[in-house]
Structure formats: C-alpha cells, structure tokens
Amino acid sequence: MKVLFSSWNDEIIDNRGVDPANWKDAPILKLPAEFDKGNNITAFMGWSGIILLKDIINIVDMCTRFIEKVQYESCGKCYSGRIGTAVMQKLLRKIASGEGEEKDLTQLSALADNISNTSKCSIGQTSPIPILHALKYFRDDFVTAVKNKKPVSNSNRYESKWTAPCYAACPTGMDIPSYIEFIKEWRPLESLKRIREASPMAASLGRACFHPCENNCRRENVERAISICKLKRFAWDYEDLHSISKPVNENKHIKEDKVAVFGAGPAGLSAAYYLAMMGYRVTVFESLPVPGGMVGVGIPQYRVPKEVLQREADFIRDMGAEIKYNTPVGKDITIPKLKEQGYKAFFISTGAHLSKKMGAEGEDAGYDGFVRGIDYLRDCVITKCYEVRGKRIIVVGGGNVAMDCCRTPVRNGAKEVTVVYRRTKKELPADPHEVHESEVEGVKYIFLAAPKRIVAENGKVKGLECLKMELGEPDASGRRKPVEVKGSEFIVPADIIIQAIGQDCDLSILNGVEGVKLTKWQTIVADPDTMQTDVPYIFTGGDVFNGPLTIVDAAGNARRAAESIDQYLSNSPVSLSIDQKLDKVIKKLGAYNKDEKVGKKAGWERVPMPTIEMDRRLGSFDEVETGYTLQQAIEEASRCMRCYQIGMVALEKTV
Ligand SMILES: Cc1cc2nc3c(=O)[nH]c(=O)nc-3n(C[C@H](O)[C@H](O)[C@H](O)COP(=O)(O)OP(=O)(O)OC[C@H]3O[C@@H](n4cnc5c(N)ncnc54)[C@H](O)[C@@H]3O)c2cc1C
C-alpha cells in the first residue's frame, strides 16, 4: 500500500516531500483505507510504530492522545508502566499545550526508552515505541511545538483500544491474556467468568478448538506457544469437577420478545446463551436427540465426551434457553408459522450435514460397506455402531472429519485402517496434532492417491481402485493441485470404505421463506459484521453461513448475531460498535509478527497435556487427554507474557 510515512515493524518508508505519484510502496502493510463507510483512516499509531496515510496529522497531538490511552489501560502491576507512562503523559500534554521546553524532549525520550525496557507487560514495553519513532523521525514537529509556545492543532479524531495477538486471532474476541492471568493467580472461576463473556462453550472449545490464538502467540517466537486452548478446558473442568454451583442469570426472561434459534450446535447454543443472558425468551429447535451439533455427532467421545457436552448444553438451558430436541424445522414447523406464533427474530445455525460426493464409480450403488463419513460418525452416536472388528477400513479424505473417521474404527477393533489422500502429508488440511495422534494409534496413510472406483462383489465392498497423483500448479487454495497419472490404477483391498471429503448444507429450514439469498456453495448470505440476512428479522451463523469450518468461528458468529438481534429488537441500528470496528482494522493490519525477536531466553517449555495409555485408547472411547492439574495449569499459565498492546486510528470524521 502507499503511505506517506511508516515506521511499522522498524521498516522505514518515508515519502514526505515526494510527489505522491512516486511514493515508495509498503507492500507488507495492510491498513484498511476506511474505518466506516465514507470515513477514511488517515493514520495509525500502535505497538510497532506509526503509519501516516495523509499529511493532516499533528504528530505531537497524536502522541499525546495515544499516551493518554496507554496510561488509562496500564494495569499498575509495575511501576514503570503505571507511573512512567503518567510522567510521559504529563510531558506530552505540556509540549502539546505550548508550555514545553527543549529539555522535556530529552526527558521524554529517555523515559520512553526506560519504560520500554523495564515494564512487565507488553503495554509498557511496546507503547513507548511509536513515541520514540515520533521523536526520531518527526523531531522538527516537536521542536516547533516547543519553540512556538502555542497549543498544537488538535482537530484530529481518534479511536483507540487494547488488543493482543492471541485476542486479535480469536473469532469470539475472547480476552485471552486475562483468563490466563486468572489461572496463574489461582483464580480459575474468575478465569471461567472471563471466558464466558466471549463463549459459553469452554468445555468444547477447550477440548477441540483449532486455536487460531496459539498460531498468534508471541511465546512461539521464544520456544512454543502457550497452551491457550487447554487452559480454557482447565477452567471449565475446575468448576465441573468440584461441582461448584454455576452462575445464575439475573436477567432471565425479563423481556417479552421471543427468539427462535435453529440448531443446537456451537452456533445455536452460543446465540441462545447470549440472548437468554440479555433476557429474551429463546427456544432452540434441534432435529437430533442430542446437543452440540457436529461436536455431538461428529467429534467422537474420546475427544469431547458426550456427558461433558450435555452438561455444557444444560448450563445454557439453565440460563434460560429452552432446548427442544427431536424437533426439525422446515416441514411441519416452519419460520412463517413460528412468526405467526409471535417469534420476533430467528437465528439459523443448522450447520452442514450433507456429505459431498467423491466422484468415484459405484458410490451411489448402495454397496454394503460403503458409508459417508459424517453419517458413520453420527450413527455411531445415535443409532448403531458399525461392526468393524477384524476388518480392513479405508478412509478417503485428509481433513478433520477424516481424522475422526480413522481414529474411531481403531477403537472398535478394526484390523487395519488406511487413509487415502490425494496430496502429500505436507498439504493435509487436518490439524497436525490429530494426524500425529492417528499415526501413534496405528493408522496408515497412502498419499498422492485419488479414488476412482469402488470394487465390489455381490453388492459388498472388496476394495478401492485408486489412481496415483502428482502435484501440479497451485490452485485457488494456494495448495498444489493434484494431477492424475494416467494408467496408474491400483487396488487397495478393503471391507469398509468411509468417505470423508466434505459437507454441504441442507437448506430445507428456509421452506416458505422468501428473500434470503444463497451463495453458489449453497450457504446463506448475510452481512459478515452483523450476521443479518436480507430478511431483517432473520440472522445466521456457523457452518450454514461459513461452509464447514470450526467451532470457534461458529461461536464467534453467534456472539455477533446475538448482539445484532438485540439491536434489531430494540429498534437500534444493526451495526458494529466502535470497538468492533477497531478490532477489524487491527485484524487486517495484523497484531502478530512471526519474525519479531521477542528478546526472552528460550527454555520454559510448554507443560505437556497428560494422556491415557495406548492400550486403553485402542480398546475404549475414553477421553484421550485427561486435562491439566491445578499445578500444571498454573505453571503453563505462568508462561504467558501478557502481550496486551494499544492501537489507535486517526479518522477523517467523527464516528
Ligand atoms: C467429524 C467432524 C469433526 C470436527 N472436528 C472439529 C474440531 O476438532 N474442532 C473444530 O473447531 N471444529 C471441528 N469440526 C467442525 C465443527 O464441528 C463445526 O464447524 C461446528 O460444529 C459448526 O457449528 P454449527 O453450530 O454451525 O453447526 P452444527 O454443529 O452442525 O450444528 C447444527 C445443528 O443444527 C441441527 N439442524 C440441522 N437442520 C435442522 C433443522 N432443519 N431443524 C432443526 N435443527 C436442525 C443439526 O442437527 C445440528 O445439531 C468438525 C466437524 C466434523 C464433521
């Protein structure tokens, strides 16, 4: 992008005095141009420097406003952060008001340097950085402010907030450093309270989240990311295992408006929770007899125990959400009929429960021994467990569904389980941890192979004919496209083939509804900020909106949707708050720099998650990971560096 000036990540781009046509490019910067429709961003100041898009900013004023926010947010745990930034604020206010002296600049610079080097948390360590950059690259502006003896222009509009690399990566907007801090201080219940502000599903997320936060953890730059996900589980387990009474909802049913939620998966349960906490009368309609959606009937017991999930759903029910199981919507019960019954708003979160086809000959022939992955996993929970004892199983696919499909028969006594995947191990989309665990449990892999035909005799599966593949040019996903090698057919013998290559959405929920748009992938179209569809009283989220994705994305959508439904029912504009708009800006800019040299000594390794022994794994569906003890959780939480940091935008107009 083109910028007037940037010192972001210590890379200096200085186009001041240069004709804009000849401005040097800043390719790594991703600061959005707009904060809001018609309201442009003119500058950004934060943990890693300064970015100016236009020459309309008074840098002294901007530094003053920035340090005021820093002072407000400083936690008080260390002297330099709390008192040091207060002195910086005093000096900057003095300079900005036209009462500054040359010696103040020297003192400000020395102080900023000192605070950056001695503060305990990242707010203190990083916030002086843009001030130091300003004093270095905009020295003349400070000197002029001192010499002029007049207040500097303060006509700019600013918005600022705290962020953290882990927080910025979490779709639910969870205050991660804070919940970790509570665990470190032996306060697991306060930790859980903080977690529940962003998601009521700490048990499921703490067991099966793909933790984008950990991919943004600065501790990874030192040795290994904090076990953020499993600490969340610890907080939930602590309350659960000690039978501590759960919080009560003071607002239960204080409002008259009725809201219908479709699906008791992570999205539906989360939305129902927030709406119930706001006092709405919420009913969740769920077609299955169990809660959790794909967490309940996809993710197997050994990863998220059903009884844990049930207790999680019961908590949401106790907060005031009615959950009607065995109640599909779209036929006898429809959205128009519910509207007639007085429901004022609807949240569609019906997931993606149809299997995609793999395009192999014979997959529609109804062969005994051929089953689609999500049907297989769901049947294992609800109706029947397939007899796999002593049999050879092939699982086709390389995603997380494939991982659950291969690790399940291992536990049911299969003789041999082989995953067939069309790319190489490097391109496997499944969580690497899951792949590792499957290998530990004895699952074999055939890479660079695609299914061509199901081999059957007398209607029974006998094997899978595959074609060898090689990797060609990258496709739209950025991964190299598998290309078949002509004449390379080979047969892998098998008794059961489980196909696990993707899911589609069943949209019968929309029967009788007009005006809700669909994408070409048959997902529901909605405003990604508000989750509102083109029909104002219908909102959506989770897999039916994203396509098959993750629990945490579904939970994040639901939190947003619940806020939007509240705005809609309160006759307020359905829109993001200023804080949420700032979060979007920061997310786009990037709050984590994987190349940053954090400057800490490596060697404080992550506390390993205790697991059950291998022979117990193979013979049962017992939960594999047993969770941290209090001591282990405290030790792991103590590795957190509390990477809070402050970001501030300058805007053309008042918000
Ligand atoms: C096998 C498998 C393993 C996975 N593993 C992980 C993992 O480890 N980590 C992770 O983050 N994500 C994982 N995912 C993805 C994750 O489970 C989903 O992204 C998440 O559950 C989506 O939540 P949701 O609420 O949108 O939909 P779902 O969880 O699918 O819930 C939708 C609910 O709506 C109900 N429903 C559907 N139609 C109707 C109707 N007409 N009327 C009433 N109810 C209806 C369904 O029965 C279901 O209960 C996995 C998915 C699968 C399939």
The ligand as an SDF file (V2000), in Angstrom:
LIG
                    3D

 53 58  0  0  0  0  0  0  0  0999 V2000
  -16.2630  -35.0480   12.2160 C   0  0  0  0  0  0  0  0  0  0  0  0
  -16.0390  -33.6100   12.4800 C   0  0  0  0  0  0  0  0  0  0  0  0
  -15.0140  -33.2200   13.3220 C   0  0  0  0  0  0  0  0  0  0  0  0
  -14.7890  -31.8820   13.5910 C   0  0  0  0  0  0  0  0  0  0  0  0
  -13.7740  -31.5490   14.4270 N   0  0  0  0  0  0  0  0  0  0  0  0
  -13.6100  -30.2500   14.7660 C   0  0  0  0  0  0  0  0  0  0  0  0
  -12.6280  -29.8690   15.7130 C   0  0  0  0  0  0  0  0  0  0  0  0
  -11.9070  -30.6870   16.2470 O   0  0  0  0  0  0  0  0  0  0  0  0
  -12.5080  -28.5520   16.0100 N   0  0  0  0  0  0  0  0  0  0  0  0
  -13.2950  -27.6010   15.4250 C   0  0  0  0  0  0  0  0  0  0  0  0
  -13.1490  -26.4210   15.7370 O   0  0  0  0  0  0  0  0  0  0  0  0
  -14.2290  -27.9370   14.5240 N   0  0  0  0  0  0  0  0  0  0  0  0
  -14.4160  -29.2330   14.1880 C   0  0  0  0  0  0  0  0  0  0  0  0
  -15.3780  -29.5790   13.2970 N   0  0  0  0  0  0  0  0  0  0  0  0
  -16.2300  -28.5200   12.7450 C   0  0  0  0  0  0  0  0  0  0  0  0
  -17.2570  -28.0600   13.7780 C   0  0  0  0  0  0  0  0  0  0  0  0
  -17.8180  -29.1610   14.4250 O   0  0  0  0  0  0  0  0  0  0  0  0
  -18.3110  -27.2310   13.0900 C   0  0  0  0  0  0  0  0  0  0  0  0
  -17.6870  -26.1720   12.4040 O   0  0  0  0  0  0  0  0  0  0  0  0
  -19.2860  -26.6490   14.1030 C   0  0  0  0  0  0  0  0  0  0  0  0
  -19.9140  -27.6690   14.8200 O   0  0  0  0  0  0  0  0  0  0  0  0
  -20.3270  -25.8140   13.3770 C   0  0  0  0  0  0  0  0  0  0  0  0
  -21.2780  -25.3860   14.2990 O   0  0  0  0  0  0  0  0  0  0  0  0
  -22.7600  -25.0180   13.8390 P   0  0  0  0  0  0  0  0  0  0  0  0
  -23.4860  -24.7210   15.0880 O   0  0  0  0  0  0  0  0  0  0  0  0
  -22.7130  -24.0330   12.7680 O   0  0  0  0  0  0  0  0  0  0  0  0
  -23.3300  -26.3320   13.1560 O   0  0  0  0  0  0  0  0  0  0  0  0
  -23.5060  -27.7980   13.7100 P   0  0  0  0  0  0  0  0  0  0  0  0
  -22.5540  -28.1010   14.7570 O   0  0  0  0  0  0  0  0  0  0  0  0
  -23.5070  -28.6610   12.5180 O   0  0  0  0  0  0  0  0  0  0  0  0
  -24.9510  -27.7910   14.3620 O   0  0  0  0  0  0  0  0  0  0  0  0
  -26.0920  -27.6250   13.5660 C   0  0  0  0  0  0  0  0  0  0  0  0
  -27.2710  -28.2530   14.2810 C   0  0  0  0  0  0  0  0  0  0  0  0
  -28.4570  -27.9310   13.5740 O   0  0  0  0  0  0  0  0  0  0  0  0
  -29.2970  -29.0640   13.5650 C   0  0  0  0  0  0  0  0  0  0  0  0
  -30.1980  -28.9450   12.4350 N   0  0  0  0  0  0  0  0  0  0  0  0
  -29.9170  -29.0590   11.1130 C   0  0  0  0  0  0  0  0  0  0  0  0
  -31.0100  -28.8540   10.3720 N   0  0  0  0  0  0  0  0  0  0  0  0
  -32.0120  -28.6020   11.2430 C   0  0  0  0  0  0  0  0  0  0  0  0
  -33.3840  -28.3040   11.0900 C   0  0  0  0  0  0  0  0  0  0  0  0
  -33.9450  -28.2120    9.8840 N   0  0  0  0  0  0  0  0  0  0  0  0
  -34.1310  -28.1220   12.1900 N   0  0  0  0  0  0  0  0  0  0  0  0
  -33.5840  -28.1870   13.4430 C   0  0  0  0  0  0  0  0  0  0  0  0
  -32.2860  -28.4870   13.6380 N   0  0  0  0  0  0  0  0  0  0  0  0
  -31.5080  -28.6720   12.5610 C   0  0  0  0  0  0  0  0  0  0  0  0
  -28.3240  -30.2120   13.4220 C   0  0  0  0  0  0  0  0  0  0  0  0
  -28.9090  -31.4290   13.8350 O   0  0  0  0  0  0  0  0  0  0  0  0
  -27.1910  -29.7620   14.3270 C   0  0  0  0  0  0  0  0  0  0  0  0
  -27.3820  -30.2110   15.6330 O   0  0  0  0  0  0  0  0  0  0  0  0
  -15.6150  -30.9170   12.9990 C   0  0  0  0  0  0  0  0  0  0  0  0
  -16.6460  -31.2920   12.1320 C   0  0  0  0  0  0  0  0  0  0  0  0
  -16.8620  -32.6230   11.8810 C   0  0  0  0  0  0  0  0  0  0  0  0
  -17.9610  -33.0130   10.9410 C   0  0  0  0  0  0  0  0  0  0  0  0
  1  2  1  0
  2  3  1  0
  2 52  2  0
  3  4  2  0
  4  5  1  0
  4 50  1  0
  5  6  2  0
  6  7  1  0
  6 13  1  0
  7  8  2  0
  7  9  1  0
  9 10  1  0
 10 11  2  0
 10 12  1  0
 12 13  2  0
 13 14  1  0
 14 15  1  0
 14 50  1  0
 15 16  1  0
 16 17  1  0
 16 18  1  0
 18 19  1  0
 18 20  1  0
 20 21  1  0
 20 22  1  0
 22 23  1  0
 23 24  1  0
 24 25  2  0
 24 26  1  0
 24 27  1  0
 27 28  1  0
 28 29  2  0
 28 30  1  0
 28 31  1  0
 31 32  1  0
 32 33  1  0
 33 34  1  0
 33 48  1  0
 34 35  1  0
 35 36  1  0
 35 46  1  0
 36 37  1  0
 36 45  1  0
 37 38  2  0
 38 39  1  0
 39 40  1  0
 39 45  2  0
 40 41  1  0
 40 42  2  0
 42 43  1  0
 43 44  2  0
 44 45  1  0
 46 47  1  0
 46 48  1  0
 48 49  1  0
 50 51  2  0
 51 52  1  0
 52 53  1  0
M  END
$$$$
